[in-house]
Amino acid sequence: MKSSLSQILQNFHTPARQRIIESQNKKLQAQNFSLEKSLKEKEREIDRLKNELTNLEAKIQELNGMDILTGLPNRYVFKEHLSDSLKRAIRVGYSLSILFIDIDNLNEINLKYGFEIGDNILIEIAKIVKASVREIDLPARWGGEELVVVLHETDTDGASYVAERIRKNIASLEVKESKNNTVVKVSASIAVSSCPQHSNEVSHLIEITGQALLKAKEAGGNIVVIANGNS
């Protein structure tokens, strides 16, 4: 009789206890969901703040005239330096040349191996360019995959020699992709123009050098092309 009564009481309490357990589980699940949602929101906020910090650092570097990735002067410093240098070259009567250097297929490399490998390539090529010119010259980053150089007291022949040396050094560069330990080969197209041979004006000199660079890219890259002063 006692056993039967105990069984009845157990059967009576089991549904109630089950409902309590289910209710507690639902509350815990709701709390867990709320915490996960809050964590994701905090992570998004952290990412947003990191991006703002990166952009702020880039703007500070820009105001200081430096490219944050390569450590080279940026295009604004380059254009100001070229303008002042061109005036002096015309006044004193010496030659001045500029180089436009475009890394071949960098966008494809970024898509295939990731932007980190592309950044590493830019950094290494910036080192090559800087080591290939004199202290009186100015290497800079124009933007994207392009670097530029002002070569003082250098005519077209001298600038072409420097450009070819840079091209060869870049073509021999090997950058390793860490994930699969793949060796990535790179090359660059380089355009050359000079004052007074091609132009005495900053905007025109930049324009015809850009046109020469486009010809180098259309020819398949990994080549030095001299600007046409009549463009």
N, C-alpha and C positions, 0 to 999 in steps of 0.2 A: 504493500500500500504506500509506504514511504517512497519507495523507488518510483512508483507510478506518479506520485504527487510531484516528486523532484523533476521528473521528465516533463510533466505538464508545465511546471514553472519555467523550466529551461526553454521549452518551446515557446512559451509566452514572451520571455524576455529577449530571445534571439533576434526577432525582427526589429525590436526597439533599439537594441544595441547596434545592429547593422545600420539602422538609419542614422544613429549618432556617429558611427565611424564614417559613413558616406558623407555626412554633413561636414565633418572635420576635414576629410580629404578634399572636398570641394573648396573649403575655406583656404586650405594650404595651397591648393593648386592656383586659386585666385591670387593669393599673396605672391606665389612664385611667379606667376604671369606678370603681376604688377612690378615686381622687382626686376625681372628680365627686361620689361619695357622701359623702366627707368634707367637701367644700365645701358641699353642701346641708345637712349636719348643722350645720356652723359657721354657715351663714346662718340656720337655724332657731334656733340658740342666741343669735345676735345679735338676732333679732327678739324672742325671749323676754325678753332682757335689756332691750331698748328698751321693751317693754310694762311690765316691772317698774319701770323708771325713770319712765315716764309715770304709772303708778299711784301710785308713791311721791311724785312731785311733786304730784299731785292731793291726796293725803292731807295733805301738808305745807300746801298751800294751804287745805285744809278746816280743819285745826287752827288755821291763822292767821285763819280766818273769811272767806276769800276764794274766789270762784269763779274757777278758773284760766282759763276761756275769756273771760269778759266783763270780768273785773277788778272785778266788783261784789261786795259782801258776799254770803255764802251764806244759805241758809234758816235756819240755826241762829242766826246773828247777827240776822237779821230777826225771828225769833220772840222772842229775848231782848230785843231793842230794843223790839218791840211791847209786850211784857209790862210792861217798865219804863215806857214812855211812856204806856201806858193807865192805869197806876196814878197817874201824875203828872197826867194829864188829868182823871181823876175827882177827885183831891184838890184841884187848882187850880180846876177847873171850866171847862175849855175843850174845844172839839170836837177830835176826832182822826179821821182817815179813812185807809182803806187801799184800794189798787188791786191787783187781780189782772189781769195782762196775759198773754193766751195768743195766740201766733202761729198764725194760721189755716193749716191744711194744711201744716205744716212737715214732717210725715212723708212726705207725697206729694212735696214738693219735694226732700227728701233722696233718695227713691227715683228720681226723674226726673233730677235734676242731680248728685247725689252729696252726701255729708255735708259736704264742704268748703264748698259754697255755703250749706248750712244753718248751718254755724258762722259764716260771714261775715254772714249775715242776723241771727243772734243778737247778734253783736258790734255791728253797725250800729244795731239796735233798742235795745240797751243804751245806746249813745251818745245816742240820741234821748231815751230816758227820763231819763237823767241830766241832759241839758241842759234838760229840761222842768220840773224841780222845783228847789226852793231848796236852799241848803246845809244848812238845818236839817232837811230831809226825808231819808228813807233809801230809795233804790232798791236792790233786791237781786235775786238770781236764786233763784227757788224751786226750780227743777230742770226738766230737759227743755226744753220750749218756753215755760215760764212765768217771767215776771218779776213782782215785787211792789214796792209802794211804801208807806211810811208817810208820811202828810202831816200835819204838826203844825199845830195851831191852824187846822184846816180843817174846815168842815162839809160836808154832802152836796152842797150847791150848788157850793161852791168846788171840791170834789174832782171833781165831774162836769165842771166846766169844764176842769180840768187833764186829765182822762181823755179828753175830746173832742179837746183839742189834741194829745195824744199819738197818738190814733187817726188823726187827719188827717195828722200828720207821718209816721206809719208807712205809711199808704196811699199817700203820695207818694214813698215810698222805692223806688228801682230799684237792684237788685244785678245786676251783670253776671256771667254764667257764662263763664269764660275760654276754655273749650275751643271752643265754637261762637259765642262773643261774644253769647250770648242774654241779653236783659234779663229778669230775673225780678221780677215784681211781688208784693208781699206785703201782708197786712193783719193786723189783730189784733182779738180780742174782749177787752173790758175790763169788769170788774165793780167796783162801788164800794160800800163800806159805811162807816158812821161810828159813832163813840161820841160822845154817848150815844143818838143817834137809833135805831140798830139793835140795839146790844148793848153791855154793859159788860165782857164776858168775852172773853178772847183766843180760846179754842177755839171759842166760839159765833160770834164775829166772822169767824173764818177759815172756819168751816163755811158760814155764810150767804153769804159772798162767793164761795165755791166753787160754791154752788148757783146764784147769779146768773150766774157765768161759764158754767156749763153751759147756762143758758137762752140766753145770748148765742150760744153755739156752735150750739145747736139752731135758732136763728133765722137761721142762715146766716153768722154771723161779721161782722166789720167793724162792730161796734156796741158802744155803751156801755149796760150794764144796771145799775140800782141794786138793791141787795139788799132783801129783804123781811125786816123785823125780826121778823115773826111766824113765820118758818120754823122 
